[in-house]
């Protein structure tokens, strides 16, 4: 059978969705029976990852309900929609407060304001669904206000830190002896990965899903599958092209590279690299270069978005390149940089000619 790169990438995302579905089924054991109807009802409007996150959040909510609201008199597995109806807005407000410092399965956890907001959103979505279906007579969750979210400072690399990060990946300077032992085998690959993040703003899920045949050096572009399954073409600079070509040449010359492996980025086991492995390599280099900043692949994406906005001053271009469906998402993350732009243009408008006396 002839290899089809689109089919391989499709299979990758299908496997990931299947894995999420299996997790959801496992988590259902810790949720009330009516959850089946809920997840079936929202299936066509949500991704498997969204439903998985709902399941994690609702598991904590119903654990709280069993212990704190129903005083261990109604087990989760026996809760009905009539019981859901009995949960008041005050109960839900107490749940949000409880999340500041709570216990779940013997572990002490805590939520910041954003984590609280996400869990409340999950609870509100559940109540809203059954209320809209007229299966409960009141939506008490809708009466609970969302927690106020304070804007977080955008964590990103400065221009000099970007250069330092790539230089570190190239030289291995600052590494422990253990890290250096692997550096010779992975440095060219790691430079290509870091350069791709910093030069295109690609998402980590998109990066690990790339295949060799997705790269087109004739147009300096590659195809990615974005959130929701839509495909898009991203373009890259000559600097990114060089890093990718160096890595592809390295792979071709490595006798251990499987000839039939379509994945672009490979692990030391010569399999498609995992998201966790990419996260770890970014953390490894960034800890050496910027130990006070917690840099993740998403922060490298933010670094690219920041630089692109500074260069173009066009939030719509940034939104399109980064694959944001709503430009407000982009504004929220990058509009703060407009102060830099406002400062840079302060002297652009001349009121009088400097040569006039």
C-alpha positions in Angstrom: 0.0 0.0 0.0 1.4 3.4 -1.0 2.3 5.7 1.9 0.0 8.6 2.3 1.2 11.4 4.5 -2.3 12.9 5.1 -3.5 9.5 6.2 -0.5 9.1 8.6 -1.2 12.5 10.2 -4.9 11.7 10.4 -4.1 8.4 12.1 -1.9 10.3 14.7 -4.8 12.5 15.7 -7.3 9.7 15.6 -5.1 7.7 18.1 -4.8 10.8 20.3 -8.6 11.2 20.3 -9.1 7.5 21.0 -6.7 7.8 24.0 -8.8 10.7 25.3 -12.0 8.8 24.8 -10.6 5.9 26.8 -9.7 8.3 29.6 -13.2 9.7 29.6 -14.7 6.3 29.9 -12.4 5.5 32.8 -13.3 8.8 34.6 -17.0 8.1 34.2 -16.8 5.6 37.0 -16.3 8.6 39.4 -19.2 10.5 38.0 -23.0 10.3 38.2 -24.9 8.1 35.7 -26.5 11.1 34.0 -23.0 12.2 32.7 -23.5 9.7 29.8 -26.4 11.7 28.5 -24.5 15.0 29.0 -21.4 13.9 27.1 -23.5 12.4 24.3 -25.4 15.6 24.0 -22.4 17.9 23.7 -20.3 15.5 21.5 -20.9 17.3 18.3 -20.1 20.7 19.7 -16.9 19.8 21.7 -13.6 18.1 21.1 -12.6 14.9 23.0 -10.0 17.0 24.9 -12.7 19.5 26.0 -14.9 16.7 27.3 -11.9 15.1 29.0 -11.2 18.3 30.9 -14.9 18.6 31.8 -14.6 15.0 33.2 -11.6 15.9 35.4 -13.3 19.1 36.7 -16.6 17.5 37.3 -15.0 14.6 39.2 -13.7 17.1 41.8 -17.1 18.9 41.9 -19.1 15.7 42.6 -16.5 14.5 45.1 -17.1 17.7 46.9 -20.9 17.4 46.5 -20.9 13.8 47.9 -18.8 14.8 51.0 -19.8 18.4 51.7 -23.3 19.0 50.2 -24.9 15.6 50.7 -22.8 14.6 53.8 -21.9 11.2 52.4 -25.6 10.2 52.3 -25.8 10.0 48.5 -22.9 8.2 46.7 -21.8 9.8 43.4 -22.9 6.7 41.4 -26.5 7.1 42.8 -26.9 10.8 42.2 -29.8 11.8 40.0 -30.8 15.0 38.2 -33.2 15.6 41.1 -30.1 15.7 43.4 -28.4 18.1 40.9 -31.4 20.3 41.2 -31.0 20.5 45.0 -27.4 22.0 44.7 -27.8 25.7 45.4 -25.8 28.6 44.0 -24.5 29.0 47.5 -23.2 25.4 47.5 -21.4 26.2 44.2 -19.9 29.4 45.6 -18.6 27.4 48.6 -17.1 24.8 46.2 -15.2 27.6 44.4 -13.9 28.8 47.8 -13.0 25.2 48.7 -10.8 25.0 45.6 -8.3 27.4 47.2 -7.1 24.5 49.4 -8.8 21.1 49.0 -8.2 17.4 49.4 -8.8 14.9 46.6 -8.1 11.2 47.1 -5.7 11.9 49.9 -3.7 14.6 48.1 -3.8 18.3 49.1 -4.3 20.5 46.0 -4.9 24.2 45.3 -6.3 26.2 42.4 -5.4 29.6 41.3 -8.1 32.0 40.0 -7.8 30.7 36.4 -8.2 27.1 37.5 -11.2 28.0 39.6 -12.7 29.8 36.6 -12.2 26.7 34.4 -13.8 24.4 37.0 -16.8 26.8 37.4 -17.2 26.9 33.6 -17.4 23.1 33.6 -20.0 23.1 36.3 -22.0 25.8 34.6 -21.9 24.0 31.3 -23.4 20.9 32.9 -26.2 22.8 34.6 -26.9 24.8 31.5 -27.2 21.7 29.3 -29.8 19.9 31.5 -31.7 23.1 32.1 -31.9 23.8 28.4 -33.2 20.3 27.9 -35.8 21.0 30.6 -34.6 18.0 32.7 -33.9 20.3 35.7 -36.2 23.2 36.6 -33.6 25.7 37.7 -30.0 26.5 36.7 -28.4 27.5 40.0 -24.9 27.5 38.5 -25.8 30.4 36.2 -26.3 32.5 39.4 -22.7 32.2 40.4 -20.4 34.9 39.0 -17.1 33.9 37.4 -14.0 34.7 39.5 -12.3 37.9 38.6 -9.2 37.1 36.5 -6.1 39.3 36.9 -4.0 39.7 33.8 -0.9 37.7 33.9 2.4 39.1 32.7 3.4 37.6 29.4 6.4 35.4 29.9 8.6 35.3 26.8 12.2 35.4 25.8 13.9 38.7 24.9 15.9 38.9 21.7 19.3 38.2 23.4 17.7 35.3 25.3 16.6 33.7 22.0 20.1 33.8 20.7 21.4 32.4 24.0 18.9 29.6 23.9 19.9 28.5 20.4 23.6 28.9 21.2 23.2 26.7 24.2 21.5 24.0 22.2 24.4 24.2 19.7 27.3 24.2 22.1 26.0 22.4 25.1 27.6 25.1 27.4 26.3 24.9 30.9 25.1 21.4 30.8 25.8 18.7 33.3 28.1 15.8 32.3 25.0 13.5 32.0 23.3 16.0 29.7 26.4 16.3 27.6 26.5 12.6 27.0 23.3 12.9 25.0 24.0 16.3 23.5 26.0 15.1 20.5 23.1 12.8 19.5 20.3 15.3 19.9 21.7 18.9 19.4 21.0 19.2 15.7 17.4 17.9 16.3 16.9 20.2 19.3 18.1 23.2 17.3 15.6 22.4 14.6 12.8 22.1 17.1 13.7 25.3 19.0 14.1 27.2 15.7 10.8 26.0 14.4 9.0 27.1 17.6 10.7 30.5 17.6 10.5 31.1 13.9 6.9 30.0 13.2 4.9 30.0 16.5 3.8 26.4 15.8 1.9 24.6 18.6 3.6 21.6 20.3 0.9 19.2 19.1 1.4 20.5 15.5 5.1 20.0 15.8 5.1 16.4 17.0 2.6 15.6 14.3 4.8 16.8 11.5 6.0 14.3 8.9 9.0 14.5 6.6 6.9 15.0 3.6 5.0 18.0 5.1 8.1 20.2 4.6 8.3 22.0 1.2 11.6 23.8 0.8 10.6 25.1 -2.6 8.2 27.5 -0.9 9.7 27.3 2.6 6.4 26.1 4.0 4.8 23.1 5.8 1.3 21.8 6.4 -0.1 21.4 9.9 -3.3 20.1 11.3 -4.7 22.7 13.7 -7.3 22.6 16.5 -10.5 21.2 15.2 -8.8 19.1 12.5 -8.4 22.0 10.0 -5.2 22.1 8.0 -3.2 25.2 7.4 0.0 26.1 5.5 2.7 27.9 7.6 5.7 29.6 6.1 9.2 29.9 7.5 12.4 31.9 7.0 15.7 30.9 5.5 17.1 30.6 9.0 14.4 28.0 9.9 14.9 26.3 6.6 18.7 25.8 7.3 18.0 24.3 10.7 15.5 21.8 9.2 17.8 20.9 6.3 20.6 20.3 8.7 18.4 18.0 10.8 17.1 16.1 7.7 20.6 15.6 6.5 21.7 14.3 9.9 18.8 11.9 10.0 19.5 10.6 6.5 23.2 9.9 7.4 22.2 8.2 10.6 22.1 4.4 9.8 19.7 3.9 12.8 17.0 6.0 11.2 14.2 3.7 10.1 13.6 4.1 6.3 9.9 3.8 6.6 9.4 6.2 9.6 7.4 9.2 8.3 7.7 11.3 11.5 9.9 14.4 11.1 11.2 14.6 14.7 12.4 11.4 16.2 13.3 10.3 19.7 16.5 8.5 20.6 14.4 5.3 20.2 13.9 6.4 16.5 10.1 6.8 17.0 8.0 9.9 16.7 9.0 12.2 19.5 6.4 12.7 22.2 5.0 15.9 23.6 6.6 15.2 27.0 10.0 14.8 25.4 9.7 18.2 23.6 8.6 19.9 26.8 11.6 18.4 28.6 14.1 19.5 26.1 12.8 23.1 26.1 12.9 23.1 29.9 16.5 21.7 29.8 17.9 24.5 27.7 15.8 27.3 29.1 16.8 26.5 32.7 20.4 27.1 31.7 19.8 30.3 29.8 17.0 31.9 31.8 16.7 30.1 35.2 14.3 32.7 36.6 11.8 32.3 33.8 9.7 29.1 33.4 9.9 28.7 29.7 7.7 26.1 28.0 7.0 25.4 24.3 3.9 27.7 24.6 6.2 30.5 25.9 8.3 30.0 22.8 5.1 30.4 20.8 4.4 33.6 22.7 7.9 34.8 22.0 7.3 34.4 18.3 3.9 36.1 18.5 5.4 39.0 20.4 8.1 39.6 17.9 5.7 39.3 15.0 3.4 41.8 16.5 6.3 44.2 17.2 7.4 43.9 13.5 4.0 44.2 11.9 1.8 46.1 14.4 -1.0 44.0 12.9 -3.0 41.9 15.4 -4.9 40.2 12.6 -1.8 38.9 11.0 -0.6 37.5 14.3 -4.0 35.9 15.0 -4.0 34.3 11.5 -0.4 33.0 11.7 -0.9 31.6 15.2 -4.2 30.0 14.3 -6.4 31.9 16.8 -10.1 31.6 15.8 -10.9 34.7 17.8 -8.7 37.8 17.4 -9.7 38.7 21.0 -7.6 35.8 22.2 -4.6 37.4 20.4 -5.4 40.8 21.7 -5.5 39.5 25.2 -2.0 38.0 25.0 -0.2 40.5 22.8 -2.0 43.9 23.0 0.1 44.8 26.1 3.1 45.1 23.7 1.4 48.0 22.0 3.0 50.2 24.6 6.4 49.4 23.0 5.0 50.4 19.6 3.4 53.6 20.9 6.7 54.6 22.4 8.6 53.9 19.1 6.3 56.1 17.0 6.1 59.0 19.5 8.5 61.1 17.3 7.1 60.0 13.9 4.6 62.9 13.6 6.4 66.2 13.1 4.5 69.5 13.9 7.2 71.8 12.5 10.1 71.3 10.2 13.3 71.0 12.3 15.2 73.1 9.7 12.9 76.1 10.1 14.1 78.8 12.5 
